[in-house]
């Protein structure tokens, strides 16, 4: 990844969209993708396994396709408009390319289930991300998603508090506050 650190902690689909800030692409290479997956390892079931896999240009292209389709569909859905059918179809197709299976196991006391996907690493990754996009698009909270109010920021977030204005208080919030302070105190 570049000098910018990926914004994480939003729903997985928003974290994916936020890998494309105003300048650059935080998923420009397969190495960048592996680094992002490591950041997501605690929240995303197969992230660590997929980060360790041999990911190449085709896998990166599959992730970019999911990200692009999600961005277009979300732009419509969060404004209460119908997403384009081809974007929804592409996200559905990405999920179908690596079907999820609920694997059963015995942990010594009870039967447990773990969702796993079959197929090559890139298809599995695209399917997990398309599924996260589907969950976000179908969530009624989708209309509450906002874009950061900092002038040069395009990142999205789902505010836990209605007064939240920035993607990150430490990132954009501080820059905006410092700029306002400067404007108030600059010499005439």
C-alpha positions in Angstrom: 0.0 0.0 0.0 1.1 3.6 -0.4 1.9 6.0 2.3 -1.8 6.3 3.0 -3.1 3.8 5.5 -6.4 2.0 4.6 -9.4 3.1 6.6 -10.8 0.0 8.3 -13.5 -0.8 10.7 -16.5 0.0 8.5 -18.6 -2.8 7.0 -16.3 -4.9 4.8 -17.8 -3.6 1.5 -17.1 0.0 2.6 -13.6 -0.9 3.6 -13.1 -2.3 0.1 -14.5 0.9 -1.5 -12.3 3.0 0.7 -9.2 1.4 -0.9 -9.7 4.0 -3.7 -9.1 7.4 -2.0 -9.1 10.6 -4.0 -5.5 10.1 -5.0 -4.3 6.7 -6.0 -5.3 3.1 -5.4 -4.5 1.2 -2.2 -5.0 -2.0 -4.1 -2.7 -1.3 -7.1 -0.7 -4.5 -6.8 -1.2 -8.1 -5.5 1.2 -7.2 -2.7 -1.2 -4.3 -1.7 -4.1 -6.7 -1.8 -2.3 -9.1 0.6 -1.5 -6.2 2.9 -5.1 -5.1 3.0 -6.3 -8.7 3.6 -3.9 -8.8 6.6 -5.6 -5.7 8.0 -9.0 -7.4 7.6 -7.9 -10.7 9.1 -9.8 -10.3 12.4 -13.1 -9.6 10.6 -13.0 -11.6 7.4 -12.9 -15.4 7.9 -10.6 -16.4 5.1 -8.5 -13.2 4.8 -5.4 -14.7 6.4 -5.5 -17.8 4.2 -6.1 -15.7 1.1 -3.3 -13.3 2.0 -1.0 -16.2 2.1 -2.1 -17.5 -1.3 -0.4 -16.8 -4.6 -2.5 -13.8 -5.8 -1.8 -12.5 -9.2 -3.0 -9.9 -11.7 -6.2 -11.9 -12.5 -7.1 -12.1 -8.8 -6.5 -8.4 -8.4 -8.7 -7.7 -11.5 -11.5 -9.8 -9.9 -11.3 -7.7 -6.7 -11.3 -4.5 -8.7 -14.4 -5.6 -10.7 -16.2 -6.3 -7.4 -15.1 -3.0 -6.0 -16.2 -1.1 -9.2 -19.6 -2.8 -9.3 -20.2 -2.3 -5.6 -19.3 1.4 -5.9 -21.8 2.0 -8.7 -24.6 0.0 -7.0 -24.0 1.6 -3.6 -24.0 5.1 -5.1 -27.5 4.4 -6.4 -28.8 2.5 -3.3 -27.5 5.0 -0.7 -29.4 7.8 -2.5 -32.6 5.7 -2.7 -32.3 4.9 -6.4 -32.4 1.5 -8.1 -28.9 0.1 -8.9 -28.2 -0.9 -12.4 -29.2 -4.6 -13.1 -25.8 -5.3 -14.6 -24.0 -4.3 -11.5 -26.2 -6.5 -9.3 -25.8 -9.4 -11.8 -22.0 -9.0 -11.7 -22.0 -9.2 -7.9 -24.3 -12.2 -8.0 -22.0 -13.9 -10.6 -19.0 -13.3 -8.4 -20.7 -15.1 -5.5 -21.7 -18.0 -7.8 -18.1 -18.4 -9.0 -17.0 -19.7 -5.6 -20.0 -21.2 -3.8 -20.1 -21.2 0.0 -20.4 -24.4 1.9 -21.3 -24.8 5.6 -18.7 -27.3 6.8 -19.7 -29.3 9.8 -17.2 -30.4 12.5 -17.3 -31.8 16.0 -15.4 -29.7 18.5 -15.5 -32.2 21.3 -18.7 -30.9 22.8 -21.0 -29.8 20.0 -21.3 -29.7 16.2 -19.9 -26.5 14.8 -20.3 -25.0 11.3 -17.8 -22.9 9.4 -18.6 -21.3 6.0 -16.0 -22.0 3.4 -15.8 -21.2 -0.3 -14.5 -23.5 -3.0 -12.5 -22.5 -6.0 -9.3 -20.6 -6.8 -8.2 -17.9 -4.3 -9.1 -15.0 -6.5 -12.6 -16.3 -7.1 -13.1 -17.1 -3.4 -11.9 -13.6 -2.5 -14.2 -11.9 -5.1 -17.1 -14.0 -3.8 -16.5 -13.1 -0.1 -16.3 -9.4 -1.1 -19.4 -9.6 -3.4 -21.3 -11.3 -0.5 -20.3 -8.4 1.8 -21.5 -6.0 -0.8 -24.8 -7.8 -1.1 -25.3 -7.7 2.7 -24.6 -3.9 2.7 -26.8 -3.2 -0.3 -29.7 -5.1 1.3 -29.3 -3.5 4.7 -31.8 -0.7 5.3 -28.9 1.3 6.8 -27.5 1.7 3.3 -29.3 5.1 3.0 -27.4 6.4 6.0 -23.9 5.9 4.4 -22.2 9.2 4.0 -19.2 10.6 2.2 -16.5 12.3 4.3 -17.1 16.1 4.4 -13.4 17.0 4.1 -12.9 18.8 0.8 -10.3 16.4 -0.6 -11.7 13.1 0.7 -14.0 10.7 -1.1 -14.1 7.9 1.6 -17.4 6.5 2.8 -18.6 5.6 6.3 -21.7 4.4 8.1 -22.1 6.8 11.0 -22.8 5.3 14.4 -23.6 8.8 15.6 -25.8 11.2 13.4 -23.3 14.1 13.9 -20.3 12.2 12.5 -19.0 14.2 9.5 -15.6 12.7 8.7 -14.3 9.3 7.7 -11.9 9.5 10.6 -11.6 12.1 13.3 -7.8 11.6 13.4 -7.4 11.8 9.6 -9.8 14.3 8.0 -11.3 15.7 11.2 -8.0 17.0 12.5 -7.1 18.4 9.1 -10.4 20.3 8.8 -10.1 21.6 12.4 -6.4 22.8 11.8 -7.4 24.5 8.6 -10.3 26.3 10.4 -7.9 27.4 13.2 -5.5 28.7 10.6 -8.2 30.7 8.9 -9.3 32.3 12.1 -5.7 33.1 13.3 -3.8 33.9 10.1 -2.4 37.4 9.8 -4.5 39.9 7.9 
